[in-house]
Amino acid sequence: MSNFRRSYDSARYEPVEILGHGAYGRVYKARDIENNTYIAMKKMNIDLEREGVPTTTLREVALLKELNHMHIVKLFDVVVTEKKLFLIFEFLERDLRKLLDEAPLSGDQIRKIMSQILDALVFCHSRRFMHRDLKPENILIDSELNIKLADFGLARAYQIPGKPYTNEVQTLWYRAPEVLLGCEQYSVSIDIWSVGCIFAELMRCRPMFQGSSALNQITEIFKVLGTPREEDWEGVTSLRDFPRNHEPHHTLTLTQMFPGVDSNAIDLLQQMLTINPSKRISAKAALGHPYFTGFN
């Protein structure tokens, strides 16, 4: 279990600059005055007196207490003031999106990043947790290309047999087909789809599927991977959001989309970007794939 404090005074942390913001609030690069180190401070956009602590925040804190792993961001402190709540995390200078914007990565660099992401996912999935929002912006990275999975606000435990889950998860370009099609009983395989999309982006230097809406996103996926049939995925055409007036698409060859890429990398990518979630490779099996053979 991660060791983190519970504080009642935010004066220990001095904001330096804003790193990002959203509906949840703002994330700052800040200085821990006591230790003279930099941390990331997530200021939640809530009024504790009127609203209390959101379920998503409680879930994120609880999960990060359980997920003590070298490739998962560490939660150092939870600061509660009269009206505000701050989460204090370890600080890394960049995320994977910023790294991708700088320059193309070599094959060995991609392999190193992918092995760490999968290592973290094996840890999460073995403890029955889904991240549910994996994307380059939520993968922090240091100058040595050591990564940390971050932003567990949408993460949650899953149960077998499956129970209904919300479809309001995963950023659109990294959203799994089963979620896009309205399936409410999904599992950790949705994370594998997202990682497959990230893997493709690392190799192509641009996102694999860039839909403008949920319907357009699933269409973009079908254009590359083919429209699934009942014999491929039983029950798929009965899913709530399956496009019934949709012209069927045939599968394209990924080797044509990734010229010059190692055949093992293509094989792993195909197993990650398998439309039928029950046939998608697991994180553990992916980490043992020949693509990683001999890599330290």
Secondary structure, DSSP 8 states (H G I E B T S, - for coil): ----EEES-GGGEEEEEEEEEETTEEEEEEEETTTTEEEEEEEE---HHHH---HHHHHHHHHHHH---TTB--EEEEEE-SS-EEEEEE--SEEHHHHHHH----HHHHHHHHHHHHHHHHHHHHTTEE----SGGGEEE-TT--EEE---TT-EE--SS-----S--S-GGG--HHHHTT-S---THHHHHHHHHHHHHHHHSS-S---SSHHHHHHHHHHHH----TTTSTTGGGSTT--TT--------HHHHSTT--HHHHHHHHHHT-SSGGGS--HHHHHTSGGGTT--
